[in-house]
């Protein structure tokens, strides 16, 4: 579906293993194969669901490099907001 414009979004908590080992392992494979386009939080509010975006960005930078962290947390989100994303 990516060739039709679909994007792959990963949850920051899943990447960090806060949602369980199974999700962390799946995210690791997606990141390792450079298949993710964006990382988002599942924090619907700041009182009961804390965002771990900064921690996740730092983790991705450490494990996969700053280029990937930049792509997932800045470049692609800006491209989406600008309606300038073609995959």
matplotlib code that plots the C-alpha trace (Angstrom):
import matplotlib.pyplot as plt

x = [0.0, 3.0, 3.2, -0.3, 0.5, -0.1, 2.2, 3.5, 3.1, 4.6, 3.6, 6.4, 5.4, 5.4, 8.9, 10.1, 8.5, 5.9, 3.1, 4.8, 7.7, 5.7, 5.1, 8.6, 10.0, 7.7, 8.7, 12.3, 11.9, 10.0, 12.7, 15.6, 14.1, 13.5, 9.7, 8.4, 7.4, 6.4, 6.3, 3.4, 2.2, -0.9, -1.2, -4.7, -4.2, -1.2, -2.6, -3.4, -1.3, 2.1, 3.9, 7.3, 8.1, 11.4, 12.6, 11.6, 13.4, 16.6, 16.2, 15.9, 18.8, 21.0, 19.9, 19.4, 21.1, 20.1, 19.1, 16.3, 15.2, 15.1, 13.1, 10.5, 10.1, 10.6, 11.1, 8.1, 5.7, 6.5, 6.1, 2.7, 1.6, 2.7, 0.9, 4.3, 4.6, 5.1, 6.6]
y = [0.0, 2.3, 2.6, 4.0, 6.7, 4.9, 5.7, 3.7, 5.3, 3.8, 4.5, 5.9, 3.7, 0.6, 1.4, 1.8, -1.4, 0.2, -1.7, -5.1, -7.0, -8.2, -4.6, -3.6, -6.4, -5.6, -1.9, -2.9, -4.9, -2.0, 0.5, -1.8, -2.2, 1.6, 1.0, 3.7, 7.2, 8.8, 8.3, 9.5, 9.3, 7.7, 10.4, 11.7, 13.9, 14.8, 13.6, 9.9, 9.1, 10.7, 11.3, 9.7, 11.3, 12.9, 9.7, 7.8, 10.3, 9.9, 6.1, 6.1, 8.5, 6.2, 2.9, 4.0, 7.4, 11.0, 10.9, 8.5, 10.4, 13.6, 11.9, 10.3, 13.3, 16.4, 16.0, 13.7, 15.4, 18.8, 17.3, 16.0, 19.3, 21.0, 18.4, 17.6, 13.9, 11.4, 8.5]
z = [0.0, 0.4, -3.4, -3.3, -0.8, 2.5, 5.3, 8.3, 11.7, 14.8, 18.4, 20.6, 23.5, 21.4, 20.1, 23.7, 24.8, 27.1, 25.3, 25.6, 24.1, 21.0, 19.9, 20.6, 18.5, 15.6, 15.8, 15.8, 12.6, 10.9, 12.0, 11.0, 7.5, 7.2, 6.7, 9.1, 8.0, 11.3, 15.0, 17.1, 20.7, 22.0, 24.6, 24.4, 27.4, 29.6, 32.9, 32.3, 29.2, 29.3, 26.0, 25.6, 22.3, 23.4, 25.0, 21.8, 19.6, 21.7, 21.6, 17.8, 17.4, 19.5, 17.9, 14.3, 13.9, 13.9, 10.2, 10.9, 14.0, 12.0, 9.3, 11.7, 14.1, 11.9, 8.2, 7.4, 9.8, 8.2, 4.8, 5.8, 7.1, 3.9, 1.8, 0.2, 0.9, -1.9, 0.0]

ax = plt.figure().add_subplot(projection="3d")
ax.plot(x, y, z, "-o")
ax.set_aspect("equal")
plt.show()
